Amino acid sequence: MPLSAESGSLEKPGRPSPDAPILITMGEPAGIGPEVALAAFNHFGGRIGNHPLKLVGDPAVFGRGDVVATEARATRAPGKPDSANAAAVTEAIAIATDACLKGEAAAAVTAPIHKAVLKAGGFPFPGHTEFLAHLTGARRAVMMLASARLRVVPLTIHMPLAAVPAAVTKQLVFDTAEIVLTALRRDFGILNPRLAVAGLNPHAGEDGMLGGEEADVIAPAIAALRARAFHVTGPLSADTLFHAEARKDYDAALCMYHDQALIPIKTLSFWDGVNVTLGLPIVRTSPDHGTALDIAGSGKADARSMIAAVKLAADMADARAR
């Protein structure tokens, strides 16, 4: 059966003005989210390019009054998460998303959340990505990790390695690649984007000697993408895909599982990688780290990833506006 396009048309947000604000949510109050959000705000002096920056959350968590405030209240006790804060955390995300959908904001930058704490507070979604897909009506959201050195997308994310082969299907490879290629053009301003697709097995299957998924699943999906005039190469051996010379040949790499994608980018760009959600009708970025409860409130939080997330959000918003 021929592969079909999934991305289709999403609910279109209102078109933001060139000087629409970028909203930064507070994330988990007990973690470093509020700290790095404030640090990024101050780094840019409250503005990046034409975009003012606005913090979203409980003003008490940020320790300042000029905040887009949630109705739900939260308390900040560094290192001591409380499920009672879940309503304020998720409301901040919803406020930022709604503003983007209405064209009142150019992008949302979300500070890290604590998934287990939110779940204990009744939050029904696994994490940010699924919640954002729900709020925006996106059929499928795709996670990209991006930096100046590398962009990677894991096809499968949080699942046991033993479950990955069955999850890698022709349709999933096709759909994910199409979303990535569309985003590279629309959000990153790359006119003719190039996508490299990794194999699942060592040496991309070694002509079937080390596994058949490359020939049976990945290659047919790539052929279907090429038939739609996309520039796609693969399946490629992952062990030679990420050195400096190889990275010159593509704009993003689609990997088959979590560590295949995240190990190279966290090796190359540990402090300035950015989590980007593709496939949404809005721009959303996030720092590529967690809540770091162990250092919250100590002054040790490194804001470089949040700063990079704000910069990339502004760049993506401006690319969409062109």
Secondary structure as UniProt FT lines:
FT   TURN            18..19
FT   STRAND          22..25
FT   TURN            29..30
FT   HELIX           33..43
FT   TURN            44..46
FT   STRAND          47..48
FT   TURN            49..50
FT   STRAND          51..57
FT   HELIX           59..62
FT   STRAND          68..69
FT   TURN            78..79
FT   HELIX           83..85
FT   HELIX           86..101
FT   TURN            102..103
FT   STRAND          107..109
FT   HELIX           115..120
FT   TURN            121..122
FT   HELIX           128..136
FT   STRAND          142..146
FT   STRAND          151..154
FT   HELIX           161..163
FT   HELIX           164..167
FT   HELIX           170..186
FT   TURN            187..188
FT   STRAND          194..198
FT   HELIX           202..205
FT   TURN            206..210
FT   HELIX           214..218
FT   HELIX           219..227
FT   TURN            228..229
FT   STRAND          231..236
FT   HELIX           238..240
FT   HELIX           244..247
FT   TURN            248..249
FT   STRAND          252..255
FT   HELIX           258..268
FT   TURN            270..272
FT   STRAND          274..278
FT   STRAND          284..287
FT   TURN            293..299
FT   HELIX           304..321
//
